[in-house]
Amino acid sequence: MDTLSILVMNGPNLSRLGKREPEVYGRRSLDDINRGLAEAFPGVAFDFFQSEEEGELLEKLFHCEDHGGYSGVILNAGALTHYSIALRDAISAVSVPVIEVHLSNIYAREEFRRKSVISEVCSGVVSGFGANSYHLGVRGLMGMLESP
Ligand code: DQA
């Protein structure tokens, strides 16, 4: 099988992981999480992207669709998950499979977090396993690509 290439995208506030509400999101930084993925899946070529800006995430998705050659995207959209119709439309507009991941279990939290406007257009959703959500997302994506 060809080397899989996966883009791991993180949205607003995820640059603060490790320092931000560690009781909710854990003590690992985003770099720790990204490094952990690269170590756990040595056969996968990862690219990592984080932005505080909605528009930059959209542009990255379009760039990935047009030039990236990625097999799939793992996306933690942070708070955009709950209200960004622009992000939802962008995910709908690309053919690359997008897996939605969350460190926390968004369905066990405040009411406003229990609604994801992007789940319907994502190929899969993982929520509530801490940093392991990213690993499970990658595993799920790999399985999906192997046997669609
Ligand atoms: C999050 C959950 C969101 O509700 C929140 O806004 C985040 C992180 C998570 O990974 O658990 O920024 O996506």
Backbone and ligand atoms as CSV (ligand in chain L), in Angstrom:
chain,resi,resn,atom,element,x,y,z
A,1,MET,N,N,0.831,-1.202,0.000
A,1,MET,CA,C,0.000,0.000,0.000
A,1,MET,C,C,0.872,1.261,0.000
A,2,ASP,N,N,0.447,2.280,-0.726
A,2,ASP,CA,C,1.173,3.553,-0.751
A,2,ASP,C,C,1.181,4.168,0.641
A,3,THR,N,N,2.181,5.024,0.897
A,3,THR,CA,C,2.223,5.730,2.186
A,3,THR,C,C,0.987,6.608,2.306
A,4,LEU,N,N,0.336,6.512,3.445
A,4,LEU,CA,C,-0.821,7.372,3.702
A,4,LEU,C,C,-0.333,8.733,4.114
A,5,SER,N,N,-1.017,9.743,3.623
A,5,SER,CA,C,-0.647,11.072,4.074
A,5,SER,C,C,-1.878,11.730,4.690
A,6,ILE,N,N,-1.714,12.164,5.931
A,6,ILE,CA,C,-2.853,12.661,6.714
A,6,ILE,C,C,-2.540,14.053,7.251
A,7,LEU,N,N,-3.509,14.948,7.079
A,7,LEU,CA,C,-3.394,16.295,7.635
A,7,LEU,C,C,-4.144,16.340,8.966
A,8,VAL,N,N,-3.457,16.766,10.018
A,8,VAL,CA,C,-4.090,16.909,11.337
A,8,VAL,C,C,-4.290,18.406,11.576
A,9,MET,N,N,-5.558,18.822,11.608
A,9,MET,CA,C,-5.868,20.258,11.730
A,9,MET,C,C,-6.510,20.544,13.077
A,10,ASN,N,N,-6.055,21.612,13.710
A,10,ASN,CA,C,-6.631,22.034,14.981
A,10,ASN,C,C,-7.050,23.496,14.907
A,11,GLY,N,N,-8.198,23.790,15.465
A,11,GLY,CA,C,-8.752,25.136,15.410
A,11,GLY,C,C,-8.440,25.957,16.651
A,12,PRO,N,N,-9.241,26.978,16.892
A,12,PRO,CA,C,-8.983,27.968,17.931
A,12,PRO,C,C,-8.783,27.381,19.326
A,13,ASN,N,N,-7.824,27.965,20.013
A,13,ASN,CA,C,-7.504,27.662,21.418
A,13,ASN,C,C,-6.769,26.348,21.634
A,14,LEU,N,N,-6.644,25.535,20.584
A,14,LEU,CA,C,-5.970,24.252,20.784
A,14,LEU,C,C,-4.453,24.421,20.854
A,15,SER,N,N,-3.968,25.593,20.473
A,15,SER,CA,C,-2.543,25.910,20.677
A,15,SER,C,C,-2.233,26.021,22.171
A,16,ARG,N,N,-3.255,26.154,23.001
A,16,ARG,CA,C,-3.072,26.354,24.449
A,16,ARG,C,C,-3.137,25.040,25.235
A,17,LEU,N,N,-3.224,23.930,24.526
A,17,LEU,CA,C,-3.326,22.640,25.232
A,17,LEU,C,C,-2.136,22.452,26.165
A,18,GLY,N,N,-2.412,21.870,27.320
A,18,GLY,CA,C,-1.370,21.696,28.336
A,18,GLY,C,C,-1.489,22.767,29.400
A,19,LYS,N,N,-1.819,23.993,28.949
A,19,LYS,CA,C,-1.965,25.105,29.903
A,19,LYS,C,C,-3.436,25.411,30.135
A,20,ARG,N,N,-4.257,25.109,29.136
A,20,ARG,CA,C,-5.656,25.504,29.140
A,20,ARG,C,C,-6.512,24.428,29.806
A,21,GLU,N,N,-7.207,24.783,30.886
A,21,GLU,CA,C,-8.131,23.851,31.560
A,21,GLU,C,C,-7.623,22.397,31.516
A,22,PRO,N,N,-6.477,22.132,32.156
A,22,PRO,CA,C,-5.913,20.776,32.053
A,22,PRO,C,C,-6.845,19.695,32.595
A,23,GLU,N,N,-7.737,20.089,33.529
A,23,GLU,CA,C,-8.669,19.088,34.080
A,23,GLU,C,C,-9.679,18.643,33.019
A,24,VAL,N,N,-9.863,19.445,31.988
A,24,VAL,CA,C,-10.784,19.070,30.901
A,24,VAL,C,C,-10.009,18.486,29.715
A,25,TYR,N,N,-8.883,19.149,29.370
A,25,TYR,CA,C,-8.203,18.799,28.117
A,25,TYR,C,C,-6.872,18.069,28.303
A,26,GLY,N,N,-6.483,17.841,29.566
A,26,GLY,CA,C,-5.248,17.099,29.809
A,26,GLY,C,C,-4.032,18.005,29.867
A,27,ARG,N,N,-2.884,17.405,30.159
A,27,ARG,CA,C,-1.658,18.171,30.387
A,27,ARG,C,C,-0.705,18.125,29.200
A,28,ARG,N,N,-1.123,17.482,28.154
A,28,ARG,CA,C,-0.217,17.376,27.006
A,28,ARG,C,C,-0.406,18.562,26.068
A,29,SER,N,N,0.694,19.092,25.580
A,29,SER,CA,C,0.624,20.209,24.629
A,29,SER,C,C,0.245,19.651,23.251
A,30,LEU,N,N,-0.103,20.561,22.360
A,30,LEU,CA,C,-0.438,20.116,20.999
A,30,LEU,C,C,0.786,19.472,20.340
A,31,ASP,N,N,1.977,20.012,20.611
A,31,ASP,CA,C,3.199,19.398,20.071
A,31,ASP,C,C,3.371,17.975,20.594
A,32,ASP,N,N,3.080,17.779,21.892
A,32,ASP,CA,C,3.177,16.412,22.461
A,32,ASP,C,C,2.230,15.474,21.712
A,33,ILE,N,N,1.007,15.972,21.484
A,33,ILE,CA,C,0.000,15.128,20.821
A,33,ILE,C,C,0.448,14.802,19.393
A,34,ASN,N,N,0.942,15.818,18.699
A,34,ASN,CA,C,1.384,15.608,17.314
A,34,ASN,C,C,2.565,14.638,17.258
A,35,ARG,N,N,3.500,14.821,18.209
A,35,ARG,CA,C,4.661,13.920,18.256
A,35,ARG,C,C,4.206,12.482,18.532
A,36,GLY,N,N,3.229,12.355,19.453
A,36,GLY,CA,C,2.700,11.031,19.798
A,36,GLY,C,C,2.089,10.337,18.582
A,37,LEU,N,N,1.438,11.115,17.736
A,37,LEU,CA,C,0.828,10.524,16.525
A,37,LEU,C,C,1.911,10.027,15.575
A,38,ALA,N,N,2.918,10.882,15.374
A,38,ALA,CA,C,3.992,10.513,14.439
A,38,ALA,C,C,4.704,9.251,14.936
A,39,GLU,N,N,4.864,9.117,16.282
A,39,GLU,CA,C,5.536,7.936,16.837
A,39,GLU,C,C,4.658,6.692,16.726
A,40,ALA,N,N,3.354,6.881,16.948
A,40,ALA,CA,C,2.444,5.726,16.957
A,40,ALA,C,C,2.189,5.187,15.549
A,41,PHE,N,N,2.291,6.081,14.560
A,41,PHE,CA,C,2.000,5.643,13.180
A,41,PHE,C,C,3.193,6.000,12.275
A,42,PRO,N,N,4.313,5.256,12.430
A,42,PRO,CA,C,5.516,5.627,11.674
A,42,PRO,C,C,5.329,5.507,10.160
A,43,GLY,N,N,4.342,4.720,9.746
A,43,GLY,CA,C,4.129,4.533,8.300
A,43,GLY,C,C,3.284,5.641,7.674
A,44,VAL,N,N,2.814,6.570,8.477
A,44,VAL,CA,C,1.936,7.628,7.950
A,44,VAL,C,C,2.737,8.930,7.828
A,45,ALA,N,N,2.556,9.615,6.714
A,45,ALA,CA,C,3.185,10.938,6.548
A,45,ALA,C,C,2.184,11.984,7.052
A,46,PHE,N,N,2.492,12.582,8.206
A,46,PHE,CA,C,1.571,13.568,8.792
A,46,PHE,C,C,2.003,14.981,8.449
A,47,ASP,N,N,1.021,15.842,8.247
A,47,ASP,CA,C,1.249,17.282,8.284
A,47,ASP,C,C,0.368,17.813,9.400
A,48,PHE,N,N,0.847,18.838,10.089
A,48,PHE,CA,C,0.105,19.394,11.223
A,48,PHE,C,C,-0.152,20.869,10.976
A,49,PHE,N,N,-1.371,21.289,11.264
A,49,PHE,CA,C,-1.736,22.695,11.055
A,49,PHE,C,C,-2.667,23.126,12.174
A,50,GLN,N,N,-2.374,24.291,12.753
A,50,GLN,CA,C,-3.280,24.842,13.769
A,50,GLN,C,C,-3.487,26.312,13.462
A,51,SER,N,N,-4.716,26.781,13.631
A,51,SER,CA,C,-4.970,28.215,13.479
A,51,SER,C,C,-6.068,28.656,14.428
A,52,GLU,N,N,-5.945,29.915,14.839
A,52,GLU,CA,C,-7.000,30.524,15.651
A,52,GLU,C,C,-8.097,31.079,14.744
A,53,GLU,N,N,-7.834,31.080,13.412
A,53,GLU,CA,C,-8.723,31.766,12.474
A,53,GLU,C,C,-9.562,30.788,11.657
A,54,GLU,N,N,-10.841,31.026,11.643
A,54,GLU,CA,C,-11.755,30.192,10.853
A,54,GLU,C,C,-11.345,30.169,9.373
A,55,GLY,N,N,-11.097,31.382,8.798
A,55,GLY,CA,C,-10.776,31.479,7.368
A,55,GLY,C,C,-9.533,30.691,6.990
A,56,GLU,N,N,-8.548,30.672,7.884
A,56,GLU,CA,C,-7.314,29.933,7.578
A,56,GLU,C,C,-7.566,28.428,7.529
A,57,LEU,N,N,-8.485,27.969,8.362
A,57,LEU,CA,C,-8.816,26.532,8.338
A,57,LEU,C,C,-9.516,26.179,7.024
A,58,LEU,N,N,-10.417,27.083,6.583
A,58,LEU,CA,C,-11.115,26.856,5.315
A,58,LEU,C,C,-10.107,26.816,4.161
A,59,GLU,N,N,-9.196,27.800,4.171
A,59,GLU,CA,C,-8.209,27.868,3.083
A,59,GLU,C,C,-7.315,26.631,3.077
A,60,LYS,N,N,-6.961,26.164,4.265
A,60,LYS,CA,C,-6.115,24.962,4.350
A,60,LYS,C,C,-6.859,23.754,3.759
A,61,LEU,N,N,-8.144,23.654,4.070
A,61,LEU,CA,C,-8.932,22.541,3.527
A,61,LEU,C,C,-8.976,22.601,1.998
A,62,PHE,N,N,-9.182,23.806,1.460
A,62,PHE,CA,C,-9.258,23.944,-0.005
A,62,PHE,C,C,-7.903,23.664,-0.640
A,63,HIS,N,N,-6.848,24.119,0.032
A,63,HIS,CA,C,-5.507,23.873,-0.491
A,63,HIS,C,C,-5.229,22.377,-0.495
A,64,CYS,N,N,-5.660,21.744,0.575
A,64,CYS,CA,C,-5.471,20.298,0.720
A,64,CYS,C,C,-6.224,19.558,-0.393
A,65,GLU,N,N,-7.402,20.031,-0.696
A,65,GLU,CA,C,-8.208,19.408,-1.762
A,65,GLU,C,C,-7.531,19.616,-3.131
A,66,ASP,N,N,-7.039,20.829,-3.380
A,66,ASP,CA,C,-6.534,21.160,-4.709
A,66,ASP,C,C,-5.091,20.716,-4.937
A,67,HIS,N,N,-4.258,20.766,-3.900
A,67,HIS,CA,C,-2.827,20.480,-4.104
A,67,HIS,C,C,-2.242,19.471,-3.130
A,68,GLY,N,N,-2.974,19.174,-2.056
A,68,GLY,CA,C,-2.354,18.490,-0.929
A,68,GLY,C,C,-2.023,17.040,-1.137
A,69,GLY,N,N,-2.848,16.329,-1.887
A,69,GLY,CA,C,-2.636,14.898,-2.044
A,69,GLY,C,C,-2.807,14.127,-0.744
A,70,TYR,N,N,-3.595,14.653,0.189
A,70,TYR,CA,C,-3.822,13.938,1.455
A,70,TYR,C,C,-4.884,12.857,1.278
A,71,SER,N,N,-4.697,11.777,2.037
A,71,SER,CA,C,-5.705,10.711,2.021
A,71,SER,C,C,-6.874,11.069,2.926
A,72,GLY,N,N,-6.624,11.910,3.904
A,72,GLY,CA,C,-7.704,12.287,4.826
A,72,GLY,C,C,-7.241,13.360,5.789
A,73,VAL,N,N,-8.212,13.889,6.522
A,73,VAL,CA,C,-7.954,14.970,7.471
A,73,VAL,C,C,-8.534,14.579,8.828
A,74,ILE,N,N,-7.749,14.794,9.889
A,74,ILE,CA,C,-8.239,14.665,11.264
A,74,ILE,C,C,-8.439,16.095,11.751
A,75,LEU,N,N,-9.643,16.422,12.184
A,75,LEU,CA,C,-9.964,17.821,12.506
A,75,LEU,C,C,-10.536,17.962,13.913
A,76,ASN,N,N,-9.825,18.726,14.749
A,76,ASN,CA,C,-10.426,19.198,15.991
A,76,ASN,C,C,-10.699,20.685,15.768
A,77,ALA,N,N,-11.951,21.019,15.531
A,77,ALA,CA,C,-12.317,22.387,15.164
A,77,ALA,C,C,-12.530,23.273,16.384
A,78,GLY,N,N,-12.336,22.728,17.595
A,78,GLY,CA,C,-12.553,23.541,18.796
A,78,GLY,C,C,-13.977,24.089,18.797
A,79,ALA,N,N,-14.126,25.330,19.257
A,79,ALA,CA,C,-15.462,25.907,19.406
A,79,ALA,C,C,-16.186,26.086,18.067
A,80,LEU,N,N,-15.425,26.147,16.970
A,80,LEU,CA,C,-16.071,26.299,15.644
A,80,LEU,C,C,-17.031,25.140,15.372
A,81,THR,N,N,-16.723,24.004,15.999
A,81,THR,CA,C,-17.571,22.817,15.885
A,81,THR,C,C,-19.047,23.146,16.102
A,82,HIS,N,N,-19.267,24.071,17.028
A,82,HIS,CA,C,-20.635,24.272,17.510
A,82,HIS,C,C,-21.422,25.326,16.742
A,83,TYR,N,N,-20.710,26.117,15.907
A,83,TYR,CA,C,-21.472,27.189,15.230
A,83,TYR,C,C,-21.009,27.541,13.831
A,84,SER,N,N,-19.903,26.967,13.349
A,84,SER,CA,C,-19.383,27.471,12.074
A,84,SER,C,C,-20.009,26.765,10.870
A,85,ILE,N,N,-21.042,27.411,10.322
A,85,ILE,CA,C,-21.655,26.874,9.098
A,85,ILE,C,C,-20.660,27.010,7.938
A,86,ALA,N,N,-19.781,28.033,8.014
A,86,ALA,CA,C,-18.752,28.196,6.972
A,86,ALA,C,C,-17.829,26.976,6.946
A,87,LEU,N,N,-17.441,26.495,8.124
A,87,LEU,CA,C,-16.568,25.317,8.190
A,87,LEU,C,C,-17.323,24.080,7.692
A,88,ARG,N,N,-18.560,23.967,8.104
A,88,ARG,CA,C,-19.378,22.845,7.642
A,88,ARG,C,C,-19.452,22.841,6.115
A,89,ASP,N,N,-19.737,24.012,5.520
A,89,ASP,CA,C,-19.851,24.104,4.066
A,89,ASP,C,C,-18.530,23.760,3.389
A,90,ALA,N,N,-17.421,24.174,4.007
A,90,ALA,CA,C,-16.105,23.876,3.420
A,90,ALA,C,C,-15.850,22.362,3.441
A,91,ILE,N,N,-16.214,21.713,4.543
A,91,ILE,CA,C,-16.015,20.248,4.624
A,91,ILE,C,C,-16.867,19.560,3.553
A,92,SER,N,N,-18.102,20.069,3.379
A,92,SER,CA,C,-18.990,19.525,2.339
A,92,SER,C,C,-18.433,19.724,0.947
A,93,ALA,N,N,-17.682,20.819,0.782
A,93,ALA,CA,C,-17.208,21.195,-0.548
A,93,ALA,C,C,-15.985,20.396,-0.993
A,94,VAL,N,N,-15.333,19.696,-0.062
A,94,VAL,CA,C,-14.139,18.936,-0.440
A,94,VAL,C,C,-14.441,17.437,-0.450
A,95,SER,N,N,-13.655,16.702,-1.234
A,95,SER,CA,C,-13.945,15.267,-1.323
A,95,SER,C,C,-13.089,14.456,-0.350
A,96,VAL,N,N,-12.025,15.074,0.184
A,96,VAL,CA,C,-11.162,14.357,1.116
A,96,VAL,C,C,-11.953,14.035,2.403
A,97,PRO,N,N,-11.851,12.786,2.909
A,97,PRO,CA,C,-12.606,12.464,4.127
A,97,PRO,C,C,-12.066,13.221,5.347
A,98,VAL,N,N,-12.985,13.765,6.129
A,98,VAL,CA,C,-12.621,14.525,7.327
A,98,VAL,C,C,-13.188,13.795,8.546
A,99,ILE,N,N,-12.325,13.516,9.525
A,99,ILE,CA,C,-12.761,12.877,10.772
A,99,ILE,C,C,-12.757,13.940,11.867
A,100,GLU,N,N,-13.901,14.120,12.510
A,100,GLU,CA,C,-14.040,15.104,13.599
A,100,GLU,C,C,-13.553,14.463,14.899
A,101,VAL,N,N,-12.648,15.137,15.597
A,101,VAL,CA,C,-12.208,14.604,16.891
A,101,VAL,C,C,-12.302,15.678,17.972
A,102,HIS,N,N,-12.537,15.226,19.198
A,102,HIS,CA,C,-12.536,16.095,20.377
A,102,HIS,C,C,-11.856,15.372,21.516
A,103,LEU,N,N,-11.072,16.116,22.280
A,103,LEU,CA,C,-10.449,15.543,23.473
A,103,LEU,C,C,-11.512,15.197,24.503
A,104,SER,N,N,-12.419,16.144,24.747
A,104,SER,CA,C,-13.459,15.933,25.755
A,104,SER,C,C,-14.691,15.287,25.096
A,105,ASN,N,N,-15.550,14.743,25.927
A,105,ASN,CA,C,-16.821,14.192,25.426
A,105,ASN,C,C,-17.812,15.356,25.340
A,106,ILE,N,N,-17.973,15.895,24.151
A,106,ILE,CA,C,-18.795,17.112,24.014
A,106,ILE,C,C,-20.255,16.849,24.401
A,107,TYR,N,N,-20.661,15.579,24.383
A,107,TYR,CA,C,-22.067,15.251,24.714
A,107,TYR,C,C,-22.305,15.161,26.219
A,108,ALA,N,N,-21.220,15.248,26.991
A,108,ALA,CA,C,-21.348,15.192,28.455
A,108,ALA,C,C,-21.042,16.551,29.071
A,109,ARG,N,N,-21.054,17.603,28.235
A,109,ARG,CA,C,-20.657,18.920,28.728
A,109,ARG,C,C,-21.834,19.910,28.618
A,110,GLU,N,N,-21.497,21.213,28.597
A,110,GLU,CA,C,-22.559,22.226,28.550
A,110,GLU,C,C,-23.459,21.987,27.328
A,111,GLU,N,N,-24.692,22.440,27.480
A,111,GLU,CA,C,-25.687,22.245,26.412
A,111,GLU,C,C,-25.167,22.750,25.040
A,112,PHE,N,N,-24.526,23.938,25.044
A,112,PHE,CA,C,-24.119,24.508,23.749
A,112,PHE,C,C,-23.044,23.680,23.061
A,113,ARG,N,N,-22.334,22.824,23.827
A,113,ARG,CA,C,-21.305,21.981,23.205
A,113,ARG,C,C,-21.874,20.674,22.671
A,114,ARG,N,N,-23.116,20.369,23.030
A,114,ARG,CA,C,-23.669,19.054,22.663
A,114,ARG,C,C,-24.101,19.012,21.211
A,115,LYS,N,N,-24.092,20.173,20.565
A,115,LYS,CA,C,-24.471,20.223,19.146
A,115,LYS,C,C,-23.211,20.464,18.323
A,116,SER,N,N,-22.964,19.567,17.366
A,116,SER,CA,C,-21.887,19.814,16.406
A,116,SER,C,C,-22.540,20.091,15.064
A,117,VAL,N,N,-22.199,21.219,14.445
A,117,VAL,CA,C,-22.778,21.514,13.128
A,117,VAL,C,C,-21.958,20.862,12.013
A,118,ILE,N,N,-20.823,20.228,12.374
A,118,ILE,CA,C,-19.988,19.628,11.324
A,118,ILE,C,C,-20.117,18.091,11.237
A,119,SER,N,N,-20.658,17.475,12.311
A,119,SER,CA,C,-20.680,15.988,12.328
A,119,SER,C,C,-21.338,15.384,11.090
A,120,GLU,N,N,-22.429,16.010,10.669
A,120,GLU,CA,C,-23.192,15.449,9.538
A,120,GLU,C,C,-22.399,15.364,8.248
A,121,VAL,N,N,-21.384,16.236,8.133
A,121,VAL,CA,C,-20.618,16.237,6.878
A,121,VAL,C,C,-19.223,15.626,7.068
A,122,CYS,N,N,-18.966,15.105,8.275
A,122,CYS,CA,C,-17.695,14.413,8.520
A,122,CYS,C,C,-17.881,12.919,8.289
A,123,SER,N,N,-16.778,12.231,7.987
A,123,SER,CA,C,-16.874,10.790,7.729
A,123,SER,C,C,-16.928,9.979,9.009
A,124,GLY,N,N,-16.502,10.568,10.128
A,124,GLY,CA,C,-16.562,9.878,11.409
A,124,GLY,C,C,-16.333,10.874,12.519
A,125,VAL,N,N,-16.694,10.477,13.743
A,125,VAL,CA,C,-16.566,11.365,14.903
A,125,VAL,C,C,-15.982,10.583,16.069
A,126,VAL,N,N,-14.984,11.157,16.764
A,126,VAL,CA,C,-14.433,10.559,17.982
A,126,VAL,C,C,-14.406,11.650,19.048
A,127,SER,N,N,-14.969,11.361,20.216
A,127,SER,CA,C,-15.073,12.405,21.243
A,127,SER,C,C,-14.924,11.797,22.624
A,128,GLY,N,N,-14.020,12.358,23.433
A,128,GLY,CA,C,-14.004,11.978,24.841
A,128,GLY,C,C,-12.850,11.111,25.294
A,129,PHE,N,N,-11.871,10.857,24.431
A,129,PHE,CA,C,-10.768,9.960,24.803
A,129,PHE,C,C,-9.456,10.698,25.025
A,130,GLY,N,N,-9.540,11.986,25.274
A,130,GLY,CA,C,-8.319,12.760,25.458
A,130,GLY,C,C,-7.470,12.710,24.198
A,131,ALA,N,N,-6.142,12.727,24.401
A,131,ALA,CA,C,-5.240,12.721,23.241
A,131,ALA,C,C,-5.468,11.483,22.375
A,132,ASN,N,N,-5.964,10.418,23.006
A,132,ASN,CA,C,-6.212,9.184,22.264
A,132,ASN,C,C,-7.300,9.350,21.195
A,133,SER,N,N,-8.136,10.391,21.320
A,133,SER,CA,C,-9.156,10.636,20.281
A,133,SER,C,C,-8.499,10.799,18.910
A,134,TYR,N,N,-7.331,11.464,18.901
A,134,TYR,CA,C,-6.636,11.662,17.619
A,134,TYR,C,C,-6.163,10.313,17.060
A,135,HIS,N,N,-5.649,9.461,17.956
A,135,HIS,CA,C,-5.155,8.142,17.522
A,135,HIS,C,C,-6.312,7.295,16.977
A,136,LEU,N,N,-7.424,7.330,17.702
A,136,LEU,CA,C,-8.595,6.551,17.268
A,136,LEU,C,C,-9.108,7.086,15.935
A,137,GLY,N,N,-9.044,8.412,15.777
A,137,GLY,CA,C,-9.456,9.024,14.511
A,137,GLY,C,C,-8.595,8.529,13.359
A,138,VAL,N,N,-7.275,8.462,13.599
A,138,VAL,CA,C,-6.365,7.989,12.548
A,138,VAL,C,C,-6.656,6.517,12.229
A,139,ARG,N,N,-6.846,5.705,13.280
A,139,ARG,CA,C,-7.155,4.278,13.058
A,139,ARG,C,C,-8.430,4.118,12.244
A,140,GLY,N,N,-9.451,4.881,12.634
A,140,GLY,CA,C,-10.741,4.812,11.930
A,140,GLY,C,C,-10.592,5.220,10.479
A,141,LEU,N,N,-9.848,6.289,10.259
A,141,LEU,CA,C,-9.634,6.764,8.882
A,141,LEU,C,C,-8.902,5.712,8.061
A,142,MET,N,N,-7.872,5.089,8.667
A,142,MET,CA,C,-7.095,4.070,7.937
A,142,MET,C,C,-8.003,2.891,7.558
A,143,GLY,N,N,-8.843,2.478,8.496
A,143,GLY,CA,C,-9.759,1.366,8.225
A,143,GLY,C,C,-10.715,1.719,7.106
A,144,MET,N,N,-11.199,2.943,7.143
A,144,MET,CA,C,-12.140,3.427,6.135
A,144,MET,C,C,-11.501,3.450,4.739
A,145,LEU,N,N,-10.217,3.849,4.713
A,145,LEU,CA,C,-9.528,3.946,3.423
A,145,LEU,C,C,-9.201,2.548,2.870
A,146,GLU,N,N,-8.935,1.596,3.823
A,146,GLU,CA,C,-8.616,0.234,3.390
A,146,GLU,C,C,-9.835,-0.460,2.834
A,147,SER,N,N,-10.956,-0.348,3.549
A,147,SER,CA,C,-12.188,-0.979,3.046
A,147,SER,C,C,-13.327,0.032,3.083
A,148,PRO,N,N,-13.449,0.802,2.010
A,148,PRO,CA,C,-14.447,1.879,1.997
A,148,PRO,C,C,-15.873,1.345,2.125
L,1,DQA,C1,C,-12.976,20.602,22.007
L,1,DQA,C2,C,-14.392,20.801,22.568
L,1,DQA,C3,C,-14.933,22.159,22.187
L,1,DQA,O1,O,-16.223,22.343,22.750
L,1,DQA,C4,C,-14.039,23.262,22.703
L,1,DQA,O2,O,-14.503,24.517,22.259
L,1,DQA,C5,C,-12.614,23.062,22.342
L,1,DQA,C6,C,-12.043,21.720,22.426
L,1,DQA,C7,C,-12.344,19.284,22.506
L,1,DQA,O3,O,-11.347,18.876,21.915
L,1,DQA,O4,O,-12.818,18.671,23.470
L,1,DQA,O5,O,-11.885,24.021,22.062
L,1,DQA,O6,O,-13.048,20.537,20.586
